[in-house]
Amino acid sequence: MSDLLERLRGRGWRMTAQRRVVAEVLDGDHVHLTADEVHALAAERLPEISRATVYNTLGEMVTLGEVIEVATDGRAKRYDPNAHRPHQHLVCAGCGAIRDVHPAGDPLRDLPDAERFGFTISNVEVTYRGLCPNCATA
């Protein structure tokens, strides 16, 4: 069983065939699929699954905190199942490919008190941008 499926079951989430196939499609490292990509892959396994069911299921997974919604540069939102492990993203400015990265250090601790402006900070999101090897050589 996949890690995402285990986490969802552990939360008592009712596992219908449609929810199961969406979770199976999302499972893995460096997975950052759009809702349309999730739907296309899910439909290969369960042809009757509707686009609305996929969107609703993704929304529920995000609300549960088991999937992260990633938006970059006006492109379609992508869904990241690695919500359980803190990480940042590396995004290709050419093709939009996204990779999870785990830089050393703590970006929250690295922000000086003078730059916090009295905020109580609970979360940090850092996005590294550049060109992937394929786009760099094109």
Secondary structure by P-SEA (a helix, b strand, c coil): ccaaaaaaaaacccccaaaaaaaaaaccccccccaaaaaaaaaaacccccaaaaaaaaaaaaaaccbbbbbcccccbbbbccccccbbbbbbcccbbbbbbbbcccccccccccccccccccbbbbbbbbbccccccc
